[in-house]
Amino acid sequence: MDKPTLDLSKLTADEKLELSDDLWRSLSSDDLPLSSELRAELDRRLDRLEREGPVGLPWEDVRAEMTTRES
């Protein structure tokens, strides 16, 4: 049986983003094996997040700065 063909060029940007999100969410932890080094790094980052809370800039601020640079 042939696989169905998906013409990505016919999708809007929003549809492509939704598709990529659906694909990402469909993966299980077994699909993404982590090395011990990567697992340790992720644990370190989670510990820092729990200690310090979220840091960084809100998406709206980042987007506004990017838009300003493009002009």
Backbone bond lengths (Angstrom), bond angles and torsions (degrees), N, CA, C in turn:
res aa  C-N    CA-C-N  psi(-1)  N-CA   C-N-CA  omega(-1)  CA-C   N-CA-C  phi
1 M - - - 1.451 - - 1.529 109.42 -
2 D 1.314 116.24 133.88 1.457 121.19 -179.79 1.522 110.74 -76.58
3 K 1.333 115.05 147.50 1.458 120.47 175.38 1.528 108.83 -75.89
4 P 1.327 116.84 142.74 1.471 118.02 176.18 1.525 109.45 -66.91
5 T 1.311 115.54 146.17 1.457 121.21 -179.43 1.521 109.01 -96.80
6 L 1.318 115.51 135.33 1.455 121.42 177.19 1.523 107.45 -115.76
7 D 1.304 116.87 115.74 1.460 121.70 179.37 1.529 108.32 -87.71
8 L 1.329 115.33 97.33 1.461 120.34 -177.29 1.522 112.59 -63.06
9 S 1.298 117.20 -25.67 1.468 119.90 -178.69 1.529 112.00 -66.24
10 K 1.320 117.11 -17.96 1.471 119.97 -179.78 1.521 112.86 -90.27
11 L 1.325 116.90 -6.35 1.465 120.56 -179.63 1.520 110.40 -87.39
12 T 1.311 115.54 146.47 1.463 120.14 173.69 1.526 108.39 -75.91
13 A 1.306 116.56 167.73 1.460 120.78 177.63 1.528 110.32 -58.79
14 D 1.324 116.93 -43.21 1.469 120.56 178.94 1.524 111.56 -62.28
15 E 1.316 116.59 -40.30 1.471 120.14 179.00 1.527 110.98 -66.50
16 K 1.324 117.15 -38.32 1.461 120.87 177.43 1.523 110.97 -64.94
17 L 1.321 115.94 -42.32 1.466 119.32 177.81 1.522 111.21 -64.01
18 E 1.313 116.92 -41.35 1.455 120.80 178.54 1.523 110.57 -64.04
19 L 1.315 117.20 -41.50 1.461 121.57 178.33 1.523 110.70 -62.64
20 S 1.335 116.93 -45.74 1.463 119.40 -179.73 1.522 110.63 -64.20
21 D 1.323 117.21 -37.31 1.463 120.96 176.85 1.530 110.66 -64.93
22 D 1.328 116.44 -43.93 1.475 120.10 177.79 1.521 111.51 -61.06
23 L 1.332 116.17 -42.72 1.464 119.87 178.94 1.532 111.01 -63.25
24 W 1.329 116.68 -45.43 1.466 121.11 -179.38 1.534 110.34 -60.86
25 R 1.325 116.32 -45.64 1.464 120.80 -178.36 1.531 112.37 -67.98
26 S 1.327 116.98 -20.72 1.457 119.68 -178.94 1.529 112.33 -77.95
27 L 1.326 116.67 -13.94 1.462 120.21 179.69 1.529 110.59 -77.98
28 S 1.308 115.98 142.96 1.468 120.52 174.83 1.521 108.92 -100.83
29 S 1.312 117.21 169.30 1.459 120.51 178.99 1.528 110.83 -61.45
30 D 1.330 117.44 -28.43 1.467 120.61 177.53 1.526 111.70 -68.59
31 D 1.331 117.43 -23.58 1.461 121.68 179.27 1.529 111.79 -77.89
32 L 1.328 116.79 -16.07 1.456 121.88 -175.28 1.524 110.17 -123.75
33 P 1.316 117.47 74.62 1.460 118.79 -178.53 1.533 110.64 -65.72
34 L 1.330 116.35 137.88 1.456 121.72 -178.81 1.526 109.55 -112.58
35 S 1.315 115.52 137.81 1.455 119.13 173.35 1.527 107.99 -70.17
36 S 1.304 117.11 162.54 1.466 120.00 178.92 1.522 110.34 -62.97
37 E 1.339 117.23 -33.83 1.466 120.69 179.04 1.530 111.22 -66.60
38 L 1.328 116.55 -43.17 1.462 119.95 179.80 1.526 110.86 -68.26
39 R 1.327 116.73 -41.26 1.461 119.74 177.84 1.533 110.60 -60.56
40 A 1.343 116.53 -41.59 1.469 120.60 178.43 1.522 110.97 -63.29
41 E 1.342 117.39 -40.45 1.465 120.91 178.77 1.522 111.10 -65.48
42 L 1.315 117.05 -42.90 1.469 120.06 178.45 1.521 110.76 -64.29
43 D 1.318 117.16 -40.60 1.467 120.56 176.78 1.526 110.84 -61.86
44 R 1.345 116.35 -41.32 1.468 120.55 178.51 1.523 110.47 -61.29
45 R 1.325 116.41 -43.28 1.470 119.87 -179.75 1.526 111.63 -66.86
46 L 1.325 117.07 -39.02 1.471 119.56 177.17 1.517 111.25 -64.90
47 D 1.335 116.44 -40.37 1.465 120.04 177.02 1.522 110.68 -60.42
48 R 1.328 116.29 -43.67 1.471 120.56 179.11 1.530 110.15 -63.43
49 L 1.311 117.53 -42.49 1.459 120.92 179.00 1.526 110.91 -61.33
50 E 1.319 116.94 -42.07 1.465 120.42 178.97 1.525 111.28 -66.32
51 R 1.338 117.25 -35.99 1.466 122.04 -179.97 1.516 111.82 -73.25
52 E 1.330 116.91 -48.94 1.459 121.88 -169.65 1.515 114.59 -102.74
53 G 1.323 116.62 -12.82 1.450 119.60 -175.36 1.517 110.01 78.83
54 P 1.312 116.57 177.34 1.467 119.66 -178.36 1.522 111.10 -68.16
55 V 1.324 115.34 138.71 1.461 120.97 176.13 1.523 107.56 -126.45
56 G 1.291 115.27 159.22 1.458 119.17 179.62 1.517 110.39 121.55
57 L 1.318 114.21 -166.75 1.457 121.04 -178.02 1.520 110.48 -110.31
58 P 1.311 117.22 144.70 1.465 119.31 174.23 1.528 110.26 -63.85
59 W 1.325 116.54 149.00 1.465 122.26 -178.97 1.521 111.17 -54.28
60 E 1.311 117.63 -39.05 1.465 120.87 -177.97 1.529 110.34 -59.90
61 D 1.344 117.44 -40.30 1.461 121.07 179.38 1.532 111.22 -67.74
62 V 1.329 116.24 -42.73 1.465 120.75 179.47 1.519 110.01 -62.90
63 R 1.318 115.74 -45.76 1.471 119.84 -179.69 1.527 111.16 -62.86
64 A 1.333 116.65 -42.54 1.461 120.23 179.39 1.527 110.32 -61.30
65 E 1.324 117.22 -41.07 1.465 121.00 178.88 1.532 110.47 -65.91
66 M 1.315 117.25 -40.79 1.459 120.29 178.63 1.520 111.14 -64.47
67 T 1.311 116.60 -40.99 1.461 121.44 179.58 1.525 110.77 -64.40
68 T 1.311 116.23 -39.79 1.461 121.24 179.39 1.522 110.21 -64.83
69 R 1.329 117.51 -39.75 1.476 121.57 179.44 1.517 111.97 -66.61
70 E 1.327 117.34 -32.99 1.466 120.99 -178.44 1.520 111.93 -71.91
71 S 1.307 117.16 -25.39 1.476 120.96 -176.16 1.506 111.80 -77.28
